[in-house]
Amino acid sequence: MIEASIKAVPGLLVSFLLLAALFALPVWLRARKLGRPTALPTVFAVSLAGAAAVTLLPGSAGTSGEGVCDNGFSATYLLNSSSALLNVALLIPSAFLAVLLFRRPVTVAASIPLFSACIEFAQIYLVPGRSCSLTDLIANSVGGLAGATAAILFLALSRRGLHGSWKDLAYGSCAAAAGAALAIGMFHSSAVATYDDITAQRQREARLQASQGSAEWIEKAAAATFGTGTQITQIQEEWRGDRALIAAETDRGEISGWWPDKKLKDARSYDNEGEPGDLSREQARKVGADFARTWFPQDVRGSRETVDTIAEEMGNRALYVLTYRRYTNDVMMPMRLDITVTSAGRVMGFSARSVPDPALPKVEVSREEADGIVRRDSGKTPEAAVLLAQRIDDAWRPVWMLGMPDGHKEPDVFIDAVTGDFVTPQPPEEGW
């Protein structure tokens, strides 16, 4: 704990010694001049110097000059974090000594949160490399209360008196009110940006636990796509909500997929030219279909499969593209799956959008009626049409996508197949 504090605040020991001399020497001289005991006030001054050195010196971490506060708090974190425990221990000596010195336990116990709030306020605006923290404020307050309580017990056991008067209660009440007002102002002011580091840390831990097994899964998928012996060179993980996009670079290509869904997204081979091979169109189709059934069973089920040949004139270097689309009541569903296979039987790459089939209202507008709506609006007749599911205002709708002739302001226009209105589909969401 102490080692971590020293590393976080460069020059801590030297600064403490300088501050201790600066704080303690005047106090010692004043007590000696007044003919009073010097030991207790001097040690109290040294304890304050230690607290100042730890909390108010520029640090090597945190946010500087941005008015940022961490408003996260967890009792579990307070009891298990070395940083939080250090803040609990930090003001115990000062509170203990203050009660012995002033004999006003209520005032001292209430002044510790005020003192801590002042420290956190200074860390927002005055101290480079620092940011304020609700956990630190509470930890300091707990330490102050513990120190004051220990001092009360010590005085009681040693049969020494306290100034338990109404003044102590009044002063303590004022200190508590001032500390509460300052703390509320810091953590609820619009001028202070807040974040929750405890929640963020829990989220990181949860994601770390949730991502276990993702590397093995993407490695297996890469080997199935690019061939046995594929070597992973880098894996990146990008969380979006409660799902992560796992992207792997290999010595043969790149592949990505969603975790924990275990749904592959796309893959691209570095070797993007078809090599010589003897597979017929049907044999290449079978290679792609076997791959699809293994890795995309939910997309293949109920889908229409088509096979297109690319560069057929190149003979044994042709490429075959398997396309899977699913239809419900003649409406093309949003799922997509395209797989490219070489004539040598190598899967060159794929692109997938695994989306569950949405429930759609009944189609009321025919192709001819959609053409007529567009013709009346633009004076041009669409050249092609596809009926497909699209998201309109966050709701799935059957939509006619109509291809327009050259010269039209848009290559495609979209007509709601229920209402006949012109619509603008939303772009696919990440993860489709």
SULNOR-V322894 format. One record per helix or strand. SS is the DSSP state (A for helix, B for strand). FROM is the first residue (numbers start at 1). LEN is the number of residues. If there is no record, write none. Layout:
ss={SS/SS}
from={FROM/FROM}
len={LEN/LEN}
//
This chain:
ss={A/A/A/B/A/A/A/A/B/A/A/B/A/A/B/B/B/B/A/A/B/A/B/B/B/B/A/B/B/B/B}
from={2/12/39/68/75/82/92/105/132/134/166/193/197/214/232/243/253/263/281/297/303/312/319/331/336/347/367/384/395/412/422}
len={7/23/18/3/6/9/11/21/2/24/23/3/14/13/9/8/7/7/15/4/8/6/10/2/7/7/12/9/9/5/1}
//
